[in-house]
Amino acid sequence: MTEQANSTQQGPSGPASSPERESDAIYQGEPPQLVGRVLEAEVDETAKKVRFMEIYQCDWLLLPDECEFQKYRILIQRVSFASRIDKSAPEKGRVLRGVEADILGYRD
């Protein structure tokens, strides 16, 4: 019963609990939780890389852990710039710019 209670708590809390994934979001954890938003993603399947101009609202993103973006499982390898708060846009929270990630495979 506790498993059911836990899934109920995670469940019908509105649109955020929908199984649909947002195309501009990064997810992590089990069950997957939204941990960041992206701007200008470029997927290079040949090189098995994803490049993001910016990832924002990513206070809960754990950089050394695997993530999910769209249909891909990725691991962030490089961040050119990181800031706890962007003074010109404080609502963005932690901001990472010039991010490059390896494509590890595809989501199940």
C-alpha positions as CSV (number, residue, x, y, z in Angstrom):
1,M,0.0,0.0,0.0
2,T,2.8,2.4,0.7
3,E,4.0,2.1,-3.0
4,Q,0.5,3.0,-4.1
5,A,0.4,6.0,-1.7
6,N,3.8,7.2,-3.0
7,S,2.7,7.0,-6.6
8,T,-0.6,8.8,-5.7
9,Q,1.4,11.7,-4.1
10,Q,3.5,12.0,-7.3
11,G,0.4,11.5,-9.5
12,P,-2.6,13.8,-10.2
13,S,-1.2,17.1,-9.2
14,G,-1.9,18.8,-12.5
15,P,-0.2,19.1,-15.9
16,A,3.3,18.7,-14.4
17,S,2.6,15.0,-13.6
18,S,1.6,14.2,-17.2
19,P,3.6,11.4,-18.8
20,E,4.2,13.7,-21.8
21,R,7.7,15.1,-21.9
22,E,8.3,18.8,-22.7
23,S,10.6,19.3,-25.7
24,D,12.6,22.1,-23.9
25,A,13.2,20.2,-20.7
26,I,15.8,18.0,-19.1
27,Y,14.7,15.2,-16.7
28,Q,16.6,13.2,-14.1
29,G,15.9,10.7,-11.4
30,E,13.4,7.9,-10.9
31,P,10.7,8.6,-11.6
32,P,12.0,11.3,-14.0
33,Q,11.6,14.8,-12.6
34,L,12.0,18.1,-14.6
35,V,15.4,19.6,-13.5
36,G,16.1,22.2,-16.2
37,R,14.9,24.1,-19.3
38,V,17.0,24.5,-22.4
39,L,17.4,27.2,-25.1
40,E,18.7,26.4,-28.6
41,A,19.5,22.7,-28.5
42,E,21.5,21.2,-31.3
43,V,21.5,17.4,-31.7
44,D,24.3,15.8,-33.7
45,E,23.5,12.1,-33.8
46,T,26.6,11.4,-36.0
47,A,28.9,12.7,-33.3
48,K,26.6,11.5,-30.5
49,K,26.5,15.0,-29.0
50,V,23.9,17.5,-27.9
51,R,24.8,21.2,-27.5
52,F,22.8,23.6,-25.6
53,M,23.2,27.4,-25.8
54,E,21.7,27.6,-22.3
55,I,20.2,25.5,-19.6
56,Y,18.3,27.5,-16.9
57,Q,16.1,26.8,-13.9
58,C,18.5,23.9,-13.2
59,D,19.1,24.2,-9.5
60,W,18.2,20.5,-9.1
61,L,20.3,19.2,-12.1
62,L,23.1,17.0,-10.9
63,L,25.9,17.4,-13.5
64,P,27.7,14.1,-12.9
65,D,24.5,12.1,-13.4
66,E,22.8,10.8,-16.5
67,C,19.9,13.0,-17.8
68,E,17.1,12.6,-20.3
69,F,16.4,15.2,-23.1
70,Q,13.7,14.5,-25.6
71,K,14.2,10.9,-26.8
72,Y,17.9,10.8,-25.6
73,R,19.8,9.7,-22.5
74,I,22.7,12.1,-22.1
75,L,25.6,12.9,-19.9
76,I,26.8,16.5,-19.6
77,Q,30.5,16.7,-20.3
78,R,31.3,20.4,-20.6
79,V,29.9,23.7,-19.4
80,S,31.5,27.0,-20.6
81,F,29.8,29.3,-18.1
82,A,27.8,28.7,-14.9
83,S,26.1,31.2,-12.7
84,R,24.0,30.7,-9.6
85,I,21.8,33.7,-10.5
86,D,21.7,35.6,-13.8
87,K,21.4,39.2,-12.6
88,S,19.7,40.3,-15.8
89,A,17.1,37.5,-15.4
90,P,16.9,36.3,-11.8
91,E,13.8,34.2,-12.5
92,K,16.0,31.8,-14.5
93,G,17.7,30.5,-11.3
94,R,21.0,28.7,-12.0
95,V,22.2,29.2,-15.6
96,L,24.6,27.0,-17.5
97,R,25.8,28.3,-21.0
98,G,27.8,26.6,-23.7
99,V,26.8,23.1,-22.5
100,E,27.9,19.9,-24.4
101,A,26.6,16.5,-23.6
102,D,27.3,13.0,-24.9
103,I,24.4,10.9,-26.2
104,L,24.5,7.6,-24.3
105,G,21.5,6.1,-25.9
106,Y,17.7,6.4,-26.2
107,R,15.0,6.5,-23.5
108,D,13.0,3.4,-23.1
